[in-house]
Amino acid sequence: MGNQVEENLKTVRQQMELACQASGRNMEDVQLLLATKTVPLEKLQMAMQAGATLFGENKAQELRGKFPLMQQYNQVEWHFIGHLQTNKVKDVVKYVTLIHSVDRLKLGQVLHNQLVKENKTMDILMQINTSYEESKFGAPPESALELVEQLSQFETLNVKGLMTIGKLNATNDETRHCFRLLKQIQTEIREKKLPRVEMDILSMGMSGDFKVAIEEGATIIRVGTSVFGQRYLPDSYYWNENASRDD
Ligand SMILES: *Cc1c(COP(=O)(O)O)cnc(C)c1O
């Protein structure tokens, strides 16, 4: 008998498989990232034991707390998926291999300065606010080209693609529209052929909309609730105007 996390993981993977089949895609081309905000260590461990290898955290502090456990497992990788305050950059670059949420020049600049000090490079995604919801972080779609041109000046940053949060509590058509917009921005940026800008990753789709995201070309889906169950903190704690904006 498996535990609940293991069972849920199995179900999500089956749903991914179906979405891939329905859209003629290969399962190997879509990575499952588990969003771990507020998830206790025991559940995290269950996921790792069930073979999950990719995790995403929203806050530097939680990342730090979970890191020792993660180090006990081989091949486990962490990404940063939350709003990144510039004063947390130093912490975050220690732990993660990809930052999904670069959405402004100032953050790029602070990341670059830190990486130069450490003589390192970092893979990043640009977060785009495709739903135009006030409550969400992310660069406005209209400024994506300008931002990627600016970020490509920093030789420590490799822009690997784009991330978005689809419109919440929306119809499939509305979310699909968000994901298509992200794909369209990806195509426009590719045509620019900027240095250190590859655009192969599309990080989109969560528990409520990952099937649509896979149909629209997601290469990473970020799933929390469907695997770990409901969170005790509302997402507004992580996403909306109550979350601190430092610039
Ligand atoms: C919490 C979170 C997710 C996962 O959301 P679920 O609806 O629980 O699957 C995905 N992406 C980001 C940026 C998140 O903060």
The ligand as a Tripos MOL2 file, in Angstrom:
@<TRIPOS>MOLECULE
LIG
   15    15     1     0     0
SMALL
NO_CHARGES

@<TRIPOS>ATOM
      1 C1          1.6740   27.2160   -5.4870 C.3       1 LIG1
      2 C2          2.1890   27.3780   -6.8550 C.ar      1 LIG1
      3 C3          1.9630   26.3960   -7.8290 C.ar      1 LIG1
      4 C4          1.1460   25.1330   -7.5790 C.3       1 LIG1
      5 O1         -0.1890   25.4430   -7.3920 O.3       1 LIG1
      6 P1         -1.3050   24.3000   -7.1910 P.3       1 LIG1
      7 O2         -2.5510   24.9510   -7.6070 O.co2     1 LIG1
      8 O3         -1.2710   23.9360   -5.7540 O.co2     1 LIG1
      9 O4         -0.9180   23.1610   -8.0490 O.co2     1 LIG1
     10 C5          2.4990   26.6200   -9.0860 C.ar      1 LIG1
     11 N1          3.2170   27.7190   -9.3720 N.ar      1 LIG1
     12 C6          3.4560   28.6770   -8.4680 C.ar      1 LIG1
     13 C7          4.2470   29.8710   -8.8480 C.3       1 LIG1
     14 C8          2.9560   28.5360   -7.1760 C.ar      1 LIG1
     15 O5          3.1950   29.5080   -6.2820 O.3       1 LIG1
@<TRIPOS>BOND
     1     1     2 1
     2     2     3 ar
     3     2    14 ar
     4     3     4 1
     5     3    10 ar
     6     4     5 1
     7     5     6 1
     8     6     7 2
     9     6     8 1
    10     6     9 1
    11    10    11 ar
    12    11    12 ar
    13    12    13 1
    14    12    14 ar
    15    14    15 1
@<TRIPOS>SUBSTRUCTURE
     1 LIG1         1 GROUP 0 **** ****
